[in-house]
Amino acid sequence: MSGPIELAPWQIGAAAALVLVNGGLSIWLKLGLERTLAVASVRSVVQLALLGVVLEPVFAAENPWLVGAICLAMVGLASRAAAQRSSRGFPGMTRSTLLALLLSAGSTAVLGTAAILQVDPWWEPRYLIPMLGMILGNGLTGISLGLDRCLQQLDEHRDRVDAILAFGASPAEAARPVVAEALRAGMIPILNSMSVVGLVTIPGMMTGQILGGTPPLQAAAYQMLILFLIAAATGLGALVSIQLAVRAVFDDAGRLRPERISGPTRA
């Protein structure tokens, strides 16, 4: 058999019915997750169905302006999600995550299609949109974790930062340990994924390509490409967003302003 198997609605329904097991466990153990599980399941079906409906004409039209609009919308939604996932915030946080994702995910996705895959044209929607989506999905996680750790450290250990500033250090010097720790936290998920891929897990992209009839070695090569692009985008995006966060919580006089950090009640 070659090529993907066409799925009928009843087959999707049969797979969805398995989620009822989770609902039963939630009721049995009184986890209170039944509603959340139901809403998440319905949202995933609706969102994926809409995505399929939208991408069909986009792929057929091959219009660069339409592809650009879709990509910008994806980056905008991802930046909002990254900002919302952090337990703390600061003024202009969504704009900062938007800039970070535009620079990191946008540049790596274009690099992947234009320079590495050498797709002609480089904005070919069948390559650029899925690649950008995978990079954004992982990049926003790294950004949100990095921002959360950065703001937490600046909030809870502001006395330590103030002490370093009192000895004549600049804001960048005082915040350097915080930036390093936050960047490390943002990189952990992708590093963990890279460590176990192929041994413990078969990634979604590789699985999809194999199910679609792509030879396993070719599917593995594409997965390697995506992993390296994701790692680069995650590191760059986390670094940019963390640096912008640090700039936002220091004033022009170089003083840390903890009141600019919103979130859990500070001691």
N, C-alpha and C positions, 0 to 999 in steps of 0.2 A: 504493500500500500504506500502511495506517495501523496504528498499534499495533506493539508489539514482536513479533519473530519468535520463536516457541517453539523453544527449543534442545533437541535430542535428545542423549542421552548420547554417541552416536558423534561428534557435532560437538564436544563438549567434549574427547573423547579425541583427536580430530584436532588440535585446538589444542594440547593438552598434549604431543602427539608432537613438536611443533616444538621443545620444550625439549631434546629429545635432541641437537639441533645444538650447544647449549651444552655438553652432556655430552661430545660428541665433541671439541669444541675443548679442553676441559679435559684430556681424555686425551692428545690430540695434543701439546699444549703443556706437559703435565705440571704442570698448575696444582693438582691435588689437590682440586678442587671438586666431583667427581662425587657423593660422598656427601652433602655439604651441599646441593647442587642437588636431589638426589632427596628428601631429607628436607624441604626447603623446599616442594617441589612437592606432596608428599603432605600436608603440614600445611596448605597453602593450600586444597587441595580439601576436606579434612576440616573445617577451621574454617569455611569459607564455606558448606559444606553444612549444618553444624550451625546456623549463624546463620540460614540460610533456614528450617530446620525450627523453630527457636525463635521467630522473628519471625512466622511464619504465625499461630499461636494468639494471640500478643500483640496483633497488629493486629486480630484478630477480636474479642478480649475487650474491648479498650479499657478496661482497668482501671487507674486511676491508680497504685495501689500496685504493681501488676506492672510498669508502665512505670518507676516510680521505682526499683524493685529492679534492673531491667535497666540503667538509667542509672548507678546507683551501682556496679554491677559493672564497667561499662565504664570509669568513672573510676578505680576501684581497680586494674584491670589496666593502664591507661595510666600511672598513677603509678608502678607497679612497673617498667614498661618504661622510663620516663624515668630512674628512678634507676639502673637496670642499664646504661643506655647510656653513662653518664658514666664516664670512666676513673678518677675519684677519687670519694671519698665522705666522709661525716661522720656522726656519730651522729644517728639520727632522720631520715635523708635521705628515706626512703620516705614518712614522715608529712608531711614538708615538701612534697614533690611532690604528695601527695594533697590537701593544703590548697590549694596553688597552683592545681591543676586544678579543684578544686571551685569556687573563687572565680572563676577566669577562664573556663574552658570552660562551667561550669554557668550562670553569669550571662549570658554572651553567647548561649548556646543558648536560654535562657528569654526573653531579650530579643528574639531573632530570631522566635520563635514567637508570643509574647504581644503584643509591642508593634509589631513591624515587619510580620510576616505577618498578625497578628491572628487566629490560628487559634483556633477555639472548639470544644472546650476547648484551652487553651494546651499541655496535655501530650499532645495527639493524637499517638499513637506513630508514625504514618506521616511526621510532620514532625519531631518532637523527636528521636527515636532516630537517624535518618540524619544530621540536622544536628549533633547532639552527636558522633557518630562521626567526621565529617569534621573538626570543630574539634579533637577530641582527637588525631587522627592527626597533625595539623600542630603542635598546641600542645606535645605531648610532645617533639617534635624540637627546638623552640625552647628548651624548659626544659632538656633534657639538654645541648645545646650551651652554653647560658648557664652552667649549673652547672659544666660541665667547664672552661670558660675561667676562671670565677671561682676555683675551687679550685686550678687550675693556677697562676694569678697569685699567689694568697696563699701557695701552697706554695713556688714557685720564687723569688719576690721578697719573701720575708718580711723580709729585712734592710731593704729599702726602706720597708716598712710600719712596722717597728719604729722606724726613724729618724724618720718623720713623727710617730709616737706620742711619741717622746722630746722633740719640740719642743712638746708640749702639745696635740696634736690629739686629738680624740675618735675612737673606733673608726669611727664613721660618716664622719668627715672623712678619716681615713687610708685607708679602703676605697673612697672615692667614685670614684677613677680605675678601680679594679678593677671596681666595679659597672657603670660606664659602658661599659667595654670588653666585659664579659661580656654585658651587655644588647645591645650592638651585634652580638656574635657570634650571640646567640640569634635576632635579628631578620633576619639575612642570608637564610636560606632562603625565608621568606615574601616578603621584598622582591624577591628574584630571581624568584620565581614570578609575582608581580604585574607585574614588568617585561616578561616575555616572553609572558604569557598572551594568547591570541588572535592573536599574531603567529607565534610558534614552536610553541606547544603549544595543544591543545584539552583543557581539564581533564576529568577523569573524570566529574564530575557533569554537565557540559554534554553530554559525549558520550553518557552514559547516557540523559539526557532526550531527546536528538535521536533516538537509536535507539528510544526508547519512543514516539515520535510527537509530542513536544512541538515547537512551532514554534521555529526557531533563535533568534529574537529573545527569546522568552520564556525559553528555556533560558539564553541569555546573561545575562538579567536575574537569574535565580536564581544563576548563577555569580558575578556581581558581589556579590550579597548575601552569599554564603558566603565569598568572598575577604575582604571587609571584616570580617566577624565573626571569621574566622580570624586576621587581622592584629591585631585588637583583643585577642583571647584570648591570642595568642602573646606580645604585648608585656606584658600584665598578668601572665600566668602566669610568664614569665621573670623579671620584676621581683620578684614576690613570692617565688619560689623562691630567687633570688639573695640577697635581703635576709635570708631565713631562714637561708641558708647562712652568711652573714657573721656573724649573731648566734650561730650554733652554734659557730664556731671562735674567737670571742673569749670570754674569761671575764668574770666579774662585775667584775673590777678593770680591765677595758678592755685586757687584754693578748692579743695574738695567740697562740693555742695550736696550732702546726703539727702537734703529735702527734695532734690530733683529726681531721686529714685523712688518710684512708686511700687507698692506691693505689700508684702506682709508687714505687720506692725513692727517697727524697730524698737529695740530696748532703750 
